[in-house]
Amino acid sequence: MPAGATYEPIATASPSGTSDITFSSIPSTYTDLRLVCFMQAVSGTLQPALTINGDTGTNYSNTRLVGDGASATSARQTSQTEMTLSNSATATTVPAIFTADFFSYAGSTNKTVLGVASADKNGSGHVERKVFLWRNTAAITSIKINVYGVNVASGSTITLYGIKAA
Amino acid sequence: MPTPTYVALAKTVLTGTQATVTFSSIASTYTDLVVLINARGDDATDISTMYVRINGDTGANYSYTRLFSFGTAVNSDRAGNQSNFASAGFYNASTSTSNTFSNVEFYLPSYTASIKKIISSSSAVEINSTSSGVNGAGASLYGSTTAISSLTIVNNSGNFVSGSRFDLYGIKNS
């Protein structure tokens, strides 16, 4: 007999406009979290960035691997104030997908997050894989998705899933 | 009992060679789709690629950008106006280590929305070679706003071999 659903939606947003999105009061009853952002902009470029538990201090770092269709590069950033899901794979009037996996988010160690950005515009595109570190041992109870005033198109969806281990 | 939100919709496990695998009549009641593949090909090379065709569309409506490590090098490429999308579907073929199958994932968000479709993919091929093996990631665009109701996985050259497995999952966000 299965124990029940192990991959559950915790919260879903259908952003439209320029407002940031925050998922708060995240329960601690799961093992991992998965954020899936399917986003398109009315105009401009959209590079969503995450902050955890309202922390805007310089407590984030990342190492990334990026392909733009012509070359592949690797880079890293230290002491950042947020986790930018992509430095280059932007959602424009063509949609992009961004995902972030938060492992052992309720544990008492610093938090590691794996980010994936996928965008293609039939002539240009970016694929990006990132590993983030949030140097904080607190349980994750809120995640804010910052869009920096870019007008997000109707039809975009952001969902936070909880994953339970056996 | 919680409502299942990550649901197995269909699976195909090959009992012989087959060049394509199709999932048809895909229900529109989910938010996202995931295809997980564990496959091997019979074409005469060590690493091959697979393609995905949507709704049987063979028009030049696909494009892709890929990022992949191949042996000791890291590369990125892209192509536009394709009749299939490739998107990093790398997998073992006949001259690679025997009895070795590769893992490929395609993630298709908002597959019923009336906007263009973006597909994220990843694949891993390891063959105990100092010069080969692939870790790949990709983004693909399907330039149609029609809901996705069928997916066909296409071998680039040759067939998928017996034992290759193709699973389709639906994810609900509410």
Interface residues (C-beta under 8 A of the other chain):
Chain A: G4 A5 T6 Y7 E8 P9 T12 V36 F38 Q40 L65 V66 G67 D68 G69 A70 S71 A72 S74 A89 V94 P95 A96 I97 T99 V116 S118 A119 D120 K121 N122 G123 S124 G125 H126 V127 E128 R129 G155 T157 T159 Y161
Chain B: M1 P2 T3 P4 T5 Y6 T31 D32 S63 Y64 T65 R66 L67 F68 V74 N75 S76 D77 R78 G80 N81 A88 Y107 P109 S110 A113 S114 I115 K116 K117 I118 I119 S120 S121 S122 A137 G138 A139 S140 L141 G143 I171 K172 N173 S174
